[in-house]
Amino acid sequence: MSTKLICIVGVTGNQGGSVAQRFLADPTYRVRGITRDPSSAAAQKLASQGVEVVAGNLDDVASLIPLLRGANLIFSVTNYWEPFFRPDARAKAQELGVDCRRYAYDVELQQGKNIVDAAAATVDSLADNGFVASTLSHAGKCSKGAFKELYHFDSKADVFPYYVEEKYPELAKKMSYVQTGYFTSSYKLAPEAYLGKQPDGSFQMSFPTSATKPIPHLAVNEDTGNFVYAVSQMPPGKHYLAAGAICSWSEFMRVWGEVTKQVAVFKQVSIDDFIALQQDRWFGVEAGDMFAYSSEPGYDGGDESLLKAEDIRKVMHVMDERDG
Ligand SMILES: NC(=O)c1ccc[n+]([C@@H]2O[C@H](COP(=O)([O-])OP(=O)(O)OC[C@H]3O[C@@H](n4cnc5c(N)ncnc54)[C@H](OP(=O)(O)O)[C@@H]3O)[C@@H](O)[C@H]2O)c1
């Protein structure tokens, strides 16, 4: 019987869609998903699967409050790249005299705060571990100021956890934070840098990351839901890294070459060389900083206390043993 309500922000996207599929498979949950456009193909498909699809906009906190009301569990994700790439957002950034990286930071930051403000209005209905937020490490803080403009990391971390902790201590007690690894599907965003075809027919990955630094990789559509579902059963107040594999980019390319039977190598390049491979220069600057940050202090900010899948498995195992 469906007794618990999960509300999913970003339900029509990669992360939120994966979370929806996992919770639909648990009959003790009702799944509600927020979208700007309930008539879109993605929203209609979810509705046909049993998701209660509701209209709301992350830019408008008043629209979110009634949609989150009564939730036992919330999952949220915000999307830096839409206000980064959209032509009208680029025009708006220009009008305001800020670059598009900073503009998208401001939009994502405000959307995150709006989600939190709306969640705080229903804090009493939330379970003890009742809000799982997708986020990333804080590049400015973790690099001790070396990366002051890794906007799509800090726009998430400035809210999850810092805004929540500062503004809503009661909500903070019910939160879990999931940092998501590099999506294995992200090669589509930067095909030349991920899998650049060389004149001899081989493939070269060209990033400004150390060839040996361990990197978290996530099959976002397949694994986010399972990870978040497991996190929701853990005690609150913890920080996680969602990754199906943690290996260097050179190891990643070795495996890719083996599986596809292609000659494939990884080469560490300068940020400028990485930018030159991108169609959109600003994307090159933002992503170039991310790949450099992934070397030092690391994609996870060098935080070794982040819990991973194996830590959850250990706890689950103890619970299974205890429950017979
Ligand atoms: N690519 C990577 O390797 C990687 C790795 C780690 C983290 N990330 C982060 O992942 C995030 C994107 O996650 P994703 O891939 O799951 O997103 P996605 O597939 O692009 O989906 C975005 C979701 O957000 C919703 N949304 C966007 N703006 C909205 C608004 N104003 N009001 C209501 N809903 C809104 C969209 O809903 P509707 O369009 O239906 O309204 C959609 O469900 C980015 O911030 C990125 O930095 C990416």
The ligand as an SDF file (V2000), in Angstrom:
LIG
                    3D

 48 52  0  0  0  0  0  0  0  0999 V2000
   27.2490   15.7340  -16.7840 N   0  0  0  0  0  0  0  0  0  0  0  0
   27.9150   15.2640  -15.7510 C   0  0  0  0  0  0  0  0  0  0  0  0
   28.8780   14.4940  -15.8860 O   0  0  0  0  0  0  0  0  0  0  0  0
   27.5170   15.6870  -14.3630 C   0  0  0  0  0  0  0  0  0  0  0  0
   28.1430   15.1040  -13.2760 C   0  0  0  0  0  0  0  0  0  0  0  0
   27.7390   15.4860  -11.9870 C   0  0  0  0  0  0  0  0  0  0  0  0
   26.7400   16.4410  -11.8410 C   0  0  0  0  0  0  0  0  0  0  0  0
   26.1560   16.9860  -12.9520 N   0  0  0  0  0  0  0  0  0  0  0  0
   25.0920   17.9870  -12.7420 C   0  0  0  0  0  0  0  0  0  0  0  0
   23.8520   17.4200  -13.0680 O   0  0  0  0  0  0  0  0  0  0  0  0
   22.9120   18.4840  -13.2360 C   0  0  0  0  0  0  0  0  0  0  0  0
   21.8930   18.0820  -14.2660 C   0  0  0  0  0  0  0  0  0  0  0  0
   21.2430   16.9190  -13.8360 O   0  0  0  0  0  0  0  0  0  0  0  0
   20.4630   16.0090  -14.8750 P   0  0  0  0  0  0  0  0  0  0  0  0
   21.4010   15.5480  -15.9450 O   0  0  0  0  0  0  0  0  0  0  0  0
   19.6730   15.0350  -14.0900 O   0  0  0  0  0  0  0  0  0  0  0  0
   19.4840   17.1180  -15.5020 O   0  0  0  0  0  0  0  0  0  0  0  0
   18.6340   17.0430  -16.8620 P   0  0  0  0  0  0  0  0  0  0  0  0
   18.5310   15.6470  -17.3510 O   0  0  0  0  0  0  0  0  0  0  0  0
   19.1580   18.0990  -17.7690 O   0  0  0  0  0  0  0  0  0  0  0  0
   17.2040   17.4930  -16.3430 O   0  0  0  0  0  0  0  0  0  0  0  0
   16.9710   18.7330  -15.7360 C   0  0  0  0  0  0  0  0  0  0  0  0
   15.7170   18.6090  -14.9090 C   0  0  0  0  0  0  0  0  0  0  0  0
   15.5310   19.8320  -14.1800 O   0  0  0  0  0  0  0  0  0  0  0  0
   14.2140   20.2930  -14.4230 C   0  0  0  0  0  0  0  0  0  0  0  0
   14.2260   21.7600  -14.4220 N   0  0  0  0  0  0  0  0  0  0  0  0
   15.1570   22.5660  -14.9890 C   0  0  0  0  0  0  0  0  0  0  0  0
   14.8290   23.8510  -14.7980 N   0  0  0  0  0  0  0  0  0  0  0  0
   13.6600   23.8470  -14.0960 C   0  0  0  0  0  0  0  0  0  0  0  0
   12.8120   24.8690  -13.5870 C   0  0  0  0  0  0  0  0  0  0  0  0
   13.1080   26.1760  -13.7590 N   0  0  0  0  0  0  0  0  0  0  0  0
   11.7130   24.5110  -12.9040 N   0  0  0  0  0  0  0  0  0  0  0  0
   11.4060   23.1860  -12.7210 C   0  0  0  0  0  0  0  0  0  0  0  0
   12.1690   22.1810  -13.1730 N   0  0  0  0  0  0  0  0  0  0  0  0
   13.2860   22.5160  -13.8480 C   0  0  0  0  0  0  0  0  0  0  0  0
   13.8090   19.7610  -15.7800 C   0  0  0  0  0  0  0  0  0  0  0  0
   12.4130   19.6400  -15.8250 O   0  0  0  0  0  0  0  0  0  0  0  0
   11.4840   20.1810  -17.0380 P   0  0  0  0  0  0  0  0  0  0  0  0
   12.3920   20.5210  -18.1930 O   0  0  0  0  0  0  0  0  0  0  0  0
   10.5710   19.0070  -17.3190 O   0  0  0  0  0  0  0  0  0  0  0  0
   10.7810   21.3470  -16.4760 O   0  0  0  0  0  0  0  0  0  0  0  0
   14.4730   18.3750  -15.7480 C   0  0  0  0  0  0  0  0  0  0  0  0
   13.6420   17.4530  -15.0750 O   0  0  0  0  0  0  0  0  0  0  0  0
   23.7260   19.7090  -13.6330 C   0  0  0  0  0  0  0  0  0  0  0  0
   23.5510   20.7400  -12.6920 O   0  0  0  0  0  0  0  0  0  0  0  0
   25.1650   19.2110  -13.6390 C   0  0  0  0  0  0  0  0  0  0  0  0
   26.0790   20.1690  -13.1330 O   0  0  0  0  0  0  0  0  0  0  0  0
   26.4960   16.6110  -14.2010 C   0  0  0  0  0  0  0  0  0  0  0  0
  1  2  1  0
  2  3  2  0
  2  4  1  0
  4  5  1  0
  4 48  2  0
  5  6  2  0
  6  7  1  0
  7  8  2  0
  8  9  1  0
  8 48  1  0
  9 10  1  0
  9 46  1  0
 10 11  1  0
 11 12  1  0
 11 44  1  0
 12 13  1  0
 13 14  1  0
 14 15  2  0
 14 16  1  0
 14 17  1  0
 17 18  1  0
 18 19  2  0
 18 20  1  0
 18 21  1  0
 21 22  1  0
 22 23  1  0
 23 24  1  0
 23 42  1  0
 24 25  1  0
 25 26  1  0
 25 36  1  0
 26 27  1  0
 26 35  1  0
 27 28  2  0
 28 29  1  0
 29 30  1  0
 29 35  2  0
 30 31  1  0
 30 32  2  0
 32 33  1  0
 33 34  2  0
 34 35  1  0
 36 37  1  0
 36 42  1  0
 37 38  1  0
 38 39  2  0
 38 40  1  0
 38 41  1  0
 42 43  1  0
 44 45  1  0
 44 46  1  0
 46 47  1  0
M  CHG  2   8   1  16  -1
M  END
$$$$
